[in-house]
Amino acid sequence: MTQPPITTIVIAGGGTAGWMAAATFGRFLESGYRIRLVESEEIGTVGVGEATIPQIRLFNQALGLDEDAFLRATGGTFKLGIAFDGWREPGHSYMHAFGDVGRDVGLIAFQHYWLRARALGLAKPLDAYALNEVAARAGRMHRGGPLTAATIPAMPYAFHFDAGLYAAYLRRFAVNRGVERTEGRIDRVERDGASGDVAAIVLDSGERIAGDLFIDCTGFRGLLIEGALETGYESWTHWLPCDRAVAVPTANVGPPLPYTRAIAREAGWQWRIPLQHRTGNGHVYCSAFIDDERATETLLANVEGAPQADPRLLRFVTGRRKRAWNRNVVAMGLASGFLEPLESTSIHLIQSAIARLVKLLPALPLVPALRNEYNRQTDFEVERIRDFLILHYWANGRSEPFWQACREVALPDSLKAKIALWREAGTITREHEELFTEDGWLQVLAGQGVEPRAHHPLADQIGERDLADYMETLELLYRREVQAMPTHADLIARHCAARG
């Protein structure tokens, strides 16, 4: 019997995107596939994607990674949400915490009861009813089921980790599962004269690496998807005007917080990501409102520990490739586009691209219908994330010229509809497999002061005394649960402290 031909998948570029793809293919594409990854040690990676969202746990679990071993190897810490400091106005802080906010009652969502209770003076701010935020603000962390009451949900969580160490960890994993790594710089890309597909990449050593399907993980350059195929790029800078970032690691000055901080600055925002061995810091900004020197000075004036390296400047254009999968090339990571790390979606978009490709992976020859479906799903996901990021900038109350300009942006129709539904009826809907949940949108809308005019009429059917008891019970349950949790630092010390 004739054996089916081997399909060769070539991954161009390493880093987080390349090695996440290689690890997945090495784990799940065991027979009938040859996986090759080409990277150069001389080419650095951006390496700012150190904060994640809870879906990263599904990726690690699918690979069979031990969570504590992974955290030790990457200097990782736990993450319960993102605190947005100063976005509504200087001195104000709210959190987009993972997990549920309150409890739905009957047919309607919690926010309708909270809105009515708040109007009656019977409710605390929204953060009192989000278990993850109560724990995060207290510096506590727990994995597993509830400690004090069976009705309390388990806390979803994500991680902060060193992206370079994570890529190295996955590299070892992938190579042990048959992925072939080749060291070298890509000198040129060869295309098939008849089909127009990419036929091979040629290294500066002269080695020619042919393949059937190519994964472009070459970063902003997009050597295959753009350099060879000229796919085109759709800029979103009219909605998301920040175009530069400066990053610097610093020494830790205290126990790591179990959440990311996004701190509004004059013409952008600063991230603060706590790892076990250092703190990641960066300043994302718009060069039309602040120059590089002043942006760097702003960052260095607002870090907590001593810098461990020189500040590194990054330039980017927010947007996406017009097609993430073009011919026989699939772009992943920065090669596919860029959404600033405001909601820690960079690594998730790599993860979802890999999962989508595996689900739609065709037999040879490549099937246009699958490629079209891949691009349709990718476009939907990225556009909805884009809308969520725009909301943060648009719904601000700051006085600086940059922030005033953000308030005057003409919003995408999809975002305008979401805001109108909230303002007119206090309602939030989630469409299809939109990444961010109703609770995520609720926390940002309420946290940044976008007020609804009404709540659902069914929320009026509960008596005021019962409504007050309901609100008070939720708050007390979550506060008691958090008091029973260990501190974040103690949990790390007991289970996953990095060595050395």
N, C-alpha and C positions, 0 to 999 in steps of 0.2 A: 504494500500500500504506500502511495506517495505521501510523504509528510508535507503538511502545509508550510509555506515559506515563513521564515522568521521575520517579524516586523521589528525594524530598528528605530528606536526613539532616541533622538539626540537632544540633549539638554545643553544649550549654549549659555554658559555662565553658572557660577555657583551661588554663594551667598545664601541668604535665608530662602529665597524663592527656589533657586536651583536645587538645593538639598532637600527642601520639603517635597518637591516633585520627585526627586530621585528616590527618597525614602519610601514614598507611597508606591511608586512603580515597582521598586525592588520588593516591597512587601506583598503586593497584590497581583502583579503581572509576572507570574513565576514561569510559565511555559509559553513558548511561541513568541517571546519578546526578548530583544537585546537592548539593554539600557546603557547609554553612554553619556557621560557628562564631561564637558570641556570647560576648564577654568584656568585662570592664570593667577598665581600667588602675587604677581606684581600689581594686579589691579585691585584696588581697595573697594570695599562695599560701603554703601551709605550708612547702614547700621543704626538707624534711629528708631526702628520698630520694636522697642523694648516693652511696650505695654500692649496688652491683648484684651480680648473679650472672652466670655465663657466658652464659646465654641472651640477654642484651642484645646480644651480638655477632650473633646470628642475626637479631634485629630490625633492627639497623643495616645488616647485609649485605643483607637483603631490600629495604630502601629504596634500596640502592646508595650508602650513605654511605662516604666515604673515611675510614678509621679515624684516620689522623694528623690530617687536617683537623678532624674531629670533636673530637679530644682538644685540639687547639690552641684551638678555639673555646670549649670548655667548661672549660678549665683542668684537664683530666683527667689522672689517673694510672692505673697498672695495679693490679689487685688479684688476689692469688693465694689468698686465704682470709680467715678471720676468727679472730683470737686471742681466746680467752676467759680473761681474767686474774682470778684470785681466785674463780671460781665453785665450784670443788671445795673450796677453802680459801684463806685469804689467803696470798699468795706463790706459789701454784701457777698455771701457765699451760699451756693446750693450744690446739690450733688445729683448726678445721674447715676444712681445706684443700680446694680444688677438685681433682678428678681422682682417680686410683686410689690406693689404699693397698696397697703390695706387689703381688704377682702371684698370681693363682689358679693352683693346680696340679691338673691332672686335673679331677675332678668337684666339688671342694669349694673353698670360698672361702679366701682368704689368712688370715683371722683365726684359722682353726682351727690352721694351722701355727704362727702367731705365739703363740697361747695355749699350745700344747704346748711350743714353744721357750722361752717365758718361764718356764713352770713348771720347766723343766730348767736354767734359768740361761743359756740360749743366745741370748736375744734382747734387743735394746735396746728402749727405749720405742717406742711406735707411731710417733712422729714421724720416726724415722730411716728409715722405709720409705714416706714420702709425699714425692714429689719436690717438689710445690708448697710444702710446709712447709719443707723443707730450703732451697729457694731463697728463700722469704719471710723466714725468720729470718736469712739471710745478706745480705738487702737486694739480691738479684739478680733479674734478669728477662730472659726470652728469648721471642721469638715465632718460631714455625715449628718445623721438625723438629729432632730431637736433634743435638747437637754432637759427642758422643764415642762413641756406640754406637747402631746402628740399632735395637736392641731396646728402647731407652728411649722411652716415649711422649711425644708433644708435651704441653706443659703447657697445660691450659685456664686461661683467665683472664677476669676481668671488669674493671670500671672503677670508679674514684671520679670524680665530676664534679659541677660546679655545676648543680643541677637547674633553676635559673632560666635559666642560659645555654643549657642543653640545650633547654628549651622555646622559647627565642627562636630557636635554630638550626633546630628543626623547624618553627617558624612560617614562617620564610623559605622553607624547603623546600616546605611545604604551599601557601602562597600562590602560589608559582611554578608550582604544578601545578593551579591553578584553584580552590582552596578559597577561599570568600568569607568574609572576616572582618568582623564588625559590632561596633562599639564601643558598649557600653551596659550598664546594670544591668537585670536582670530584675525587673519590677514585679509581674507576676502570670502565672499559667499558666492557659490556657483549655483546658477539656475538652469533647469532643464529647458533646452531650446524649444521643445515641442509643447510641453504643458505649462511652462512658466513657473512651476513649483521650484522650491529650493531643492537642489540635488545633493549638495555637500557644503561643508565649511572647510576652508583651507587654513591651516595654522601657519604662523611665521616660520616654523621649522620646515614647512613644505608638506607636512602630513595632511592627507585629505581624508575627511571623515564624512562618509555618505550616510544617508538615513531616509526613512520613509516619512516620519513625522518629526518636526523640530519644535522644541520648546524654547522660546526666546526669553531668557532671564538675564539679558545683558544690561539691565538697568535703563536709565533715562535714554541712553543712546539708541536702544532698540535696533541693534545691528542687522537683524533679520527682518523683523516686522516692518521697520521703517527704512533702514539703510538699503536693504535688498528689494523689498516688495513695495515700498513707497505707499503704505496703507493710508497715511494721512492722520492728522491729530485734530481733535475738537477741543478748543480751549474753553475753559469755564471761568477765566479770570474776571469776567464782568460780574460774576456772582460771588466768586471767592478770590478776592484780589491779592491775598498774600502770595508772594512769589519768591521769598528767600527764607532761609533759616540759618542760624548760627548755633552750634552745639558744642558743649564742653562737659566732660565728666568731672565730678568733684568728690572729695572724701566725705564719708558719712559723718554726721555730727550727733546722731542719736539713733534710737531704734527706728527701723523702717516703718513708715505708715502703710496700712493695708489699702491704700488707694492712690490713684494718680491725681496730680494737681495740674489744672490748666488755669493760669493766672493772667488776667487781662492786663496788657500794657498799652502804652500810648498809641502804637500803630500795629498791634498784633497781640500775641499772647506767648506766655512762657510755660513750657512743660517742666515738671519735676517728677522723676520716676525713681523710686527707691529700690535699689538692689542690695544684696547682702554685702557686697564688697565695694560699692560706690553708689553715687547718685547720678542719674542721667539728667542733664539740663539742656534746654534749648529755647531759643527765641524765634518764633515764626512771625514774620512781619512783611509789610508791604513797602517795597523800595520807593514807591511814589510819595510816601509820607515820612520816611526815615531812612537815613543812609546807613551803610554797612558799619561804619565806625561807631556811630551812636547806638545802633542796635546791639553791637557787641558790648559796648560800655554798659548798656541797660542790663544785659544778661549778667555780666560779671558783677555788677553792683547788687544783684538780687539772688545770688547763689548763697547757699548756707555753709558750705565747706570750702577747703582750699582746692583750686583747680588742679587736676592731675594731668592735663595736656593743654596744648594751645587750642583756642577756639577754632572750629572748623566751619567754613562757610559753604552752604548748599544753595544752589539756584534751581528753581523748578517752575513749571507751568501747570497749574491745576487743570485737569481735564482727562481725556481718554483717547485711545486710538479709535479710529472710526470703525474698525473691526478688530476685535480681540483675536479672532481666528481668521486668518486670511490664507487662502490656498492650503498649504500643508504646514503652516507655522502658527503656533498658538503662543501669544504673548502673555507672560505672567509677571507679577510683581511690578516694578517701576517701568518695565518695558511696555506694559499694557496701559499705563496712565498713572496719574497721581492725584490722590485726595489727601490733603494734609492730615496729620495724625491727631486731630482734635478729639475724635471719638475712638481712637486706637483700632482703626479698621484695616490698616495696611496688611498685617499678617493674616487677618481673616479673609481678605480678598484673594490672597494667594491660596489659602486653604479651600475657599469655595471654588476657585478656578480649577484646582486639581480635582476636587470631588466631581465637579460638573463634567470635566473631560473624561474621567474614568467611567462615569455613567453613560456618556454618549460616545465612548471610544468605538470607532468603526473598524470593521475588517477592511482590508485593502481591496480595491482602491477606495480613497476617502469619499464619503458620501456628502454631497452638498446640503441635503436636508438636515443632517446632524450638525453640520457646521453652522447653518442658519439658526437652528434652535439654540445652539451654544451661545451665539452672539445675541440672540433675543433675550435669553435669560441673564446674560452678563449685563446688557444695557439696562434692563429693569433694575437689577440689584444696585448697580453703581448710581443710577439716577436717583433712586430713593435715598441712598446714603448721602449723595450730594445735597438733596433737599434738607435733610436733617442738619447737615453742617451749616447750610445757609441760614437756617432758623437761628442758630446761635449768634451769628453776626447781625442779622436784621433786627432781632428783638433785644436790642441793647439800650441802656439808658445813659451812656457815657457822653461826655461833652467834647472830646477831642475830634479834630477834623476827620480822621480816619473812620471813627465810629459813626460820625454823622453821615458820612458817605455810604456806609454799610446800611444804614436805615433807609436810604433813598433808592436802593437797588430795586429794579423791576423784577419781581419774583417769578419763578417758573409757575406755570398754571397748576401743576400738580401740588406744589407747596401752597399756593394761594387757596386752593380748595380745602386743604387740610386745616389751614388757619381759620378760614371762614366757618367751617363746621364746628371748630372749637369755640370761636367767639360767639357764634349765634346760638349754640345749643349745648356747649360743654361736652361735646361728643368727639371721640377719637376713634378712627377705624384703621385697621391694618389690612392692606391689600395683598392677596396671594402670599408669597414667601418673603415679603418685605423684612429686612433685617431687624430694624428696631421696633420694639413692641409698643403697644398702647401706653404702657407704664413709662417707657423711656420718653416718649413724646410728652406725656403728662408732666414729668419732672422738669423738662426743659421749658415747656410753655409756662407752667406755673412758676418755676424758678426764676425766669426772666421777666415775669410780670405781664404776660399776655393774659388778659382777663376775659372770661366768658360772660355773656349777658344773661344766661339762664342755665338751669340744670334740668335733668329729666323729671317730668311731673310725678313719676312713681316714687321718687325719693321723698315726696311730701306726705306719703301715706304712713310713714312711721312717726310715732309720737315723739315729741321733743325729749322727754325723759329717756325713752328707749334709745333715741339717737345719741344722746349724751353718754349713756352707759356703754353703747357700742364703741364710740370713739375712745372713751377712757379705758375700756377693757383691752382694746388693741394696743394702745400705748403701753399699758402696764405689762402685758404679755411679752412684748418685744424688749422692754427694758429689763425685765427679770431674766429673760433668755440670755441677753448679752452679758449680764452680770455673772452668769455661770460659765462664760467662755474664758479660755486662757487668753493672755495677751498674744498679739501677733508675733512678737519677738520670742516668747516662750514656745509657741507652737513650732516655729522654725528651729529653735535650739534643740527641741526634743526629737524632731523628725527629719529635717532636711538641711541642716547647717552645712555650708560649703566648707571643704577642708582647705587649710592653708591660707 
